[in-house]
Amino acid sequence: MNLLRFRVIIDIEEDVFRDILIGRTASLEDFHRGILAAFDFGEGEMASFFQSDEHWGRGREVPLMDMGMNDMGNPYPSMRTTAIEEIASAANDRMVYVYDFLRMWCFYVEVIGVEEGDIPEFPLLAQEFGKAPDQFSKEVDLGMDLDEPEEEDKGPLKTGDPELDAYLAGDEDEEDSGPSFTSLDDLDDAAY
């Protein structure tokens, strides 16, 4: 019972999944790379595994990046330092894997079998179903509206303060708000 068979389902409309065999003592970083290879995704983006419950709720997070030390001087867990069996080791154990925090690719990962056998050097793709999406096919969501401003909004910045708006628009203030100075020497001659 040294191999875990995971079903990894990508969260898209079509049914697309991959079954991956990996040793239970392998690191989550190895599993991360195996998932990316199984779905033909390139590396280079942020990622995290989340321990999950039967309803796919996200619990304990294990990020790809090493996040340093906590207040007690112990290192925070990272994919490199965390074995798979620390998060999922028995049939029906679940994780949520998130890759590329701008595109938010979400994968549902479940142990569907515990097996005997030689531990593969790399995660082994045991079964694939459906065509994986292109990694860059999902739009980036920055959480803000970046549409072009309406025609009436184009132009100088509007703050709501009439004096500041006039200044930003480059309008001259029609009122004379006091003497104007061209140098510090003029200050001595000014009458208050």
C-alpha positions in Angstrom: 0.0 0.0 0.0 2.7 2.4 -1.0 1.0 3.9 -4.1 -1.9 6.3 -4.2 -4.2 6.6 -7.3 -5.6 10.0 -7.6 -8.4 11.2 -9.8 -7.8 14.8 -10.8 -10.8 16.6 -12.3 -10.4 20.1 -13.8 -13.2 22.5 -13.0 -14.6 23.2 -16.5 -18.0 22.5 -18.1 -16.8 19.4 -20.0 -15.9 16.2 -18.2 -12.1 16.1 -18.2 -10.0 14.1 -15.7 -6.7 12.4 -15.2 -5.8 9.4 -13.0 -2.3 9.7 -11.6 -0.3 7.1 -9.6 2.3 8.4 -7.2 4.1 7.2 -4.1 2.4 8.3 -0.8 5.7 9.7 0.5 6.4 11.8 -2.6 6.3 15.5 -2.1 3.3 17.7 -3.0 5.8 19.5 -5.3 6.2 16.3 -7.3 2.5 15.8 -7.5 2.0 19.4 -8.6 4.4 18.8 -11.5 2.6 15.6 -12.3 -0.8 17.3 -12.5 0.6 20.1 -14.8 2.2 17.5 -17.1 -1.0 15.4 -17.2 -3.0 18.4 -18.3 -0.2 19.8 -20.6 0.1 23.0 -18.5 3.5 24.8 -18.3 5.1 25.6 -15.0 5.8 29.0 -13.7 2.7 30.1 -11.9 1.7 30.2 -8.2 -0.1 27.2 -6.9 -1.5 25.7 -3.7 -3.0 22.5 -2.4 -5.8 22.7 0.1 -6.8 19.8 2.3 -10.5 19.2 1.6 -13.6 17.7 3.2 -16.3 15.6 1.5 -18.0 18.8 0.2 -14.7 20.2 -1.3 -14.4 22.9 1.3 -10.9 24.3 1.5 -9.0 23.6 4.7 -5.2 23.6 5.5 -3.2 25.3 2.6 0.1 24.1 1.4 1.6 26.6 -1.1 4.2 26.0 -3.8 6.4 28.8 -2.4 8.4 28.5 0.8 6.9 31.2 3.1 9.7 31.3 5.6 9.5 30.7 9.4 6.6 31.2 11.8 6.8 32.9 15.2 8.0 29.7 16.8 11.0 29.4 14.4 9.4 26.5 12.5 9.1 26.6 8.7 5.7 27.0 7.2 4.7 24.0 5.1 5.4 24.2 1.4 4.9 21.7 -1.4 8.6 20.9 -1.3 8.6 20.0 2.4 5.2 18.3 2.6 4.6 14.6 1.7 1.4 13.7 0.0 0.4 11.3 2.8 0.4 14.3 5.3 -2.6 15.7 3.4 -4.3 12.6 1.7 -3.4 9.0 2.3 -6.6 6.9 2.4 -9.3 6.2 -0.2 -11.8 9.1 -0.6 -9.4 11.7 1.0 -9.7 14.9 -1.0 -7.7 18.0 -1.9 -8.3 21.1 -4.0 -5.4 22.2 -6.2 -5.4 25.8 -7.5 -3.0 26.8 -10.2 -2.3 30.3 -11.6 -3.9 32.7 -9.2 -4.8 35.1 -12.1 -6.7 32.5 -14.1 -7.7 30.4 -11.1 -7.5 26.9 -12.5 -9.2 24.7 -9.9 -8.7 20.9 -9.8 -10.6 18.5 -7.5 -8.3 15.8 -6.4 -9.4 12.6 -4.7 -7.7 9.3 -3.7 -9.6 6.6 -5.6 -7.3 3.7 -4.7 -4.4 2.6 -2.6 -2.2 0.1 -4.4 0.9 -2.1 -4.1 3.6 -1.7 -6.7 6.9 -0.2 -7.6 6.9 3.5 -6.9 7.4 5.4 -10.2 10.3 7.8 -10.5 7.8 10.5 -11.6 4.0 10.7 -11.1 2.6 8.2 -13.6 -0.4 9.1 -15.8 -2.6 6.0 -15.5 -5.7 7.2 -17.3 -6.9 10.3 -19.1 -10.5 11.2 -20.1 -11.4 14.3 -22.2 -9.4 17.0 -23.8 -7.6 19.3 -21.5 -8.2 23.0 -22.1 -5.3 25.3 -23.2 -3.6 26.7 -20.2 -4.1 30.3 -21.5 -7.7 29.9 -22.7 -9.2 31.1 -19.4 -9.4 34.9 -19.1 -7.5 36.7 -16.4 -9.8 38.1 -13.7 -8.2 41.0 -11.9 -11.3 41.6 -9.9 -11.8 45.1 -11.4 -13.5 46.6 -14.4 -10.9 47.5 -17.0 -13.4 48.5 -19.7 -12.9 51.7 -21.7 -14.6 54.6 -19.9 -17.9 55.9 -21.3 -17.5 58.7 -23.8 -18.7 61.3 -21.3 -16.1 60.1 -18.8 -13.1 60.6 -21.1 -11.0 63.6 -20.4 -9.6 65.0 -17.2 -9.9 63.1 -14.0 -13.0 64.0 -12.0 -12.7 63.9 -8.2 -15.9 65.6 -7.2 -14.1 68.6 -5.8 -14.7 71.5 -8.2 -11.5 73.4 -7.4 -9.3 70.2 -7.8 -11.2 69.2 -10.9 -10.6 72.6 -12.4 -6.9 72.4 -11.6 -6.6 68.9 -13.1 -8.4 70.0 -16.2 -6.0 72.9 -16.5 -8.7 75.6 -16.2 -7.6 78.9 -14.9 -9.3 80.1 -11.7 -11.2 83.2 -12.6 -11.1 84.5 -9.1 -8.0 86.2 -8.0 -7.2 84.4 -4.8 -4.4 86.8 -3.8 -1.1 88.1 -4.9 1.0 86.0 -7.2 4.7 85.6 -6.6 7.5 84.9 -9.0 10.3 84.6 -6.4 10.8 84.5 -2.7 12.1 88.1 -2.8 8.6 89.2 -3.9 7.2 88.0 -0.5 8.8 90.9 1.3 7.0 93.4 -0.9 3.6 91.8 -0.5 1.0 93.5 1.5 -1.2 91.3 3.7 
